Structures are given as structure tokens and as C-alpha cells.
């Protein structure tokens, strides 16, 4: 709205490849295959930029295959892509003055040096625990908000590749508020720490720091609930 621009958004998922960025497949009764091939997010944004300003967001681009980096090189340098529609090659050109591209990343993989040279990198630091606590306290009882903030703080200080997000904390908080018999560490693995290497870092850090406020009488080294 601030730029008075059109908005093209694409959510990348694990294994997103070049085809998903170039083409969009939609059901159609007018084709023999039952599928119609149309423009994907990149050529669509390029074509729209011929007439007016466009903001293209490729969200979580770090989930794409590494080969997708090469596709963006020509887009960011020459504002063009080559497509094959109806067995014919088509070159879609964009207006460099009208196109702004954002890539977001949670560092699931490294980008190629060639791609990074064409980008301006803005690193967003995690929110402070104090801010997170104030946000959560508006939605949950104080004890739950405090527990969620402690978990958040641990995921930051443990140096995980994917620290807890506010959305994940809220999902966990809603479950805790309703009351469940599932052990805390199982809930954390389900909602917060989803990768084995992150879980190893997380448990090692939690067991090495001082417990928050109190500990329960439980000497099970595998039970991290005693540290909360």
C-alpha cells in the first residue's frame, strides 16, 4: 500500500524447484491432460511490472532446491525469464524500475555467492524475551505466559537453527491452557523444536543452565521439565 504497488506472494515449501516458480498448474476441462499451465509467480510479477510497480515476495526461499538460486540470477540482473508454453519458448521481460523483490529466509540452507551478491541482506534479530512475555500475557494466564517465554528464551540461547516462533508458542499455550497429560518435553518436540539436531542442542543447553525458579524432585536426565 505504501508503494501503491501490486503484490505477488509465493510461499516456498521444502523442495520447491524452478518449475514451481515459473509455472502454475490449474485444473482445466478444456485440455486433454486436465491441467492448464499458466504463469507462475516470477513471470507473472515480471509481466505485471511492464505496466506498474510490483512487489514480489518469495517467502522462505531457503526451502527451495539450491538450483533455484540460478533461476533468480537472470531475474535480478536482467529482469527476464524464459518459459516453454505450448512447446514454444517465450521470454518474459520485466521493467526493472517497477519491480521490487523480497526473499525471506530462516537459514535452512545457504544461498549461492552469486545470488547473495545481487541481494541486500537485512538480518532481523529475535524479539527480546520481555516483549514476547508482554505479548503472551495478553492471551494467557501469567504462569503459562512465563513458561512459554522461558521456552522461547532457551531456543534463542541454545543457538537453534529454528528458534520458537510466536505462532508456535501460542499453539503450545492453547494446549497447555486446556490441560493435557502429555509430558512437557513431548509437547515441546511436537510444537517448538522439530529437528533432531536442534533437539540435541536444546536439551544440552537446558541441562547446562540454572533451572528457572524451582526444580521438581526428578533426577531423570532425559526429562527437561525439571528445568522449568
N, C-alpha and C positions, 0 to 999 in steps of 0.2 A: 504493500500500500504506500509505503514511504517513497518508493521509486516510481510509483504509478506503473508498475510492470505486471506482465503476465507471469504466472507461477507454474512451473513444471516440476513436480516432485516424483522421485522414484526411490522406493525402499529396496536396497540391495539385501540379498539373503545369502546364506552360505553356498558358495559355488556359482554365484551369478556370473555368467560369461558374456562375451561380446554380443552374441545374438540377442540376449535379453535387453541389452542397452540399445540395440539398433532396431529391433523388430518387436511388434506386439501382435500376438496371435489371438484372434477372437472367433467364436463360433459363427458359422455362416451356412445357411441352407442354399446359397447361390453358387457354392464351389463344390467340385467333386470330392475334395478331401474333407469337406465340412468345416474348414478353417480358412479364415481370411487373414492375410498378412498385411498389417498396416505399420505406420511409423512408430518406432519405439521412442523413449524419452529424449535421447540425444538428437536424432534428426528432426524430431518434432520441434524441439527448442530452437534448433538452427533455422528451420523454415519460418517459425513464428518471428524470429529476430529480424527477418528481412523487412518487416513492416513496423515493429515496435519493440520496446525494451522487454527483455525476458530474463527471469531469474530461474536457473536450472539447479536443483538440489539433488545430488546423488547421495542419499543418506547411507551411512555405514559402508562406504566404498571399500573399506578394508576387508569386507566379507566376500568381495569378488575374487575371481581367479586372478593370479598375477598377470596373466596375458591381457587382462582388461586394461592394464596401465598403458600398453602400446596404443590401444584404440584412442585413448584420450590425448596422446601426444599431438596427433594431427588436428584434433578438435581444438585444443587450446592454442596451438601455434598458427594454424591456417583456417580454423573455423569451417571445417568441411568434413564430410564422411562419404564413403562410397557404399551404396546399397545394391542389392540384387533383388529386384521386384519383377515378377513375371518373366524371369530369365534374362532380364535386361539390366545392365549396370546403370545406376543413377547416382550422380554426385549431388549431394545436398549442400548448398553453401549457406553460411550464416553471415550476419552483419556484426563484426567484432565490436562496434560501438554500442550495440544493443543487447549483448549477451553477457550475463554475469553468472559464473559457475561456482557453486559451493560443493565441496566434498566434505563429509564428516567421517570421522574415524575414531574407533575405540582401541586402536593399536593391536588389532587381531593379527595383522601382518604388516611388514614394512613395504612401503611404496618404492618403486624403482627410482634411482637417482635422476634419470631423465625426466620423470614426471615431477619429482619434487622441485626441480629447477624451474618448472613452469608454474609453480604454486607459491602463494604467500601462506605461510603456516601460522595459525593462531592457536595457541595452546590454552585451553580452558581448564583452570585448576579446579579441583573438587571443592564443593561448598564446605565451609567450616562446620564442625560438629554443633556449634552454638546455633547457627542458622538452621541446620537440619532439625535440631531439637525443637526450636520455636515453631517450625512448620508442622512437625509431627504432633506437637502438643495441642494444636488446634483441632486435630482429628481424633486423638486417642487419649486415654487416661494417662496421667503422668508416669506411672510405673512402666507402661508399655512404651510410651514415647522415649523414656530414658533407656530402656533395654534396646530398642531399635537404634537409637543414637550410638550406643556403645558398640553394637554390631557394625554399624556404619564406620565408626572411628577405627575399629580393628581392621576392616577391609582396606582402609586407606593406608594405615601404618604398616600393614603386612606386605604392602607393595604388590598387591594382586594386579594381574593384567586387566581384570574387570572388577573394580570395586562396586559396592552396592549402589543401586540407583534408588531414587526416591520412590519410583513406582514399585520396585521390588519390596522395599521396606513397608510400603502401605499394604501391599498384598499380604505380607507376613503379619503385619499388625492386625489386619482384619481377622485373620485366622486365630491369632492369639486372643483377641478380644472375645471371640465366640467360644473359646475354650476347647482345647484339643488334648488328647492323651499322648500325642506323638512327642518323642524326646526333642529338645531344643536343637540339638545338633543335626538331627534328621530334617527338621524344618529349615534350618539354615542351608543345608545342602540342596533342598528342593527349590528354595526361593532366591537364595542370595549367591552362594558360592557353587557354581555349576561345573567347574572344570577340575579334574583330578589334581593337576599341578597347583592350581590356586588353593585347593583344599589343603594340600600338604603345607603350603606357605602359611595359610590361615591358622591351622591348628598349631603349627610350630611357634608362630608369633604369640598366639593367645596363651599358650602354656608357658611362654618365657616372660611375659609381662606380669605385673602385680594384678591380682583379682580386683574387680570393681566392688568396693564397699564391703562385701562379705563373701564367704565361701560356704558351700554346703559340705556336710561330712561325707565326702565321696572321694575315695582315693583312686578311682578308675582313671588312668591317664588318658584314655580314649574319650572320656566324657568332658566336653568343653563347657557344659552347663555350669560346672562348679566355678567357672571364672566370671560368671555374670551374676 
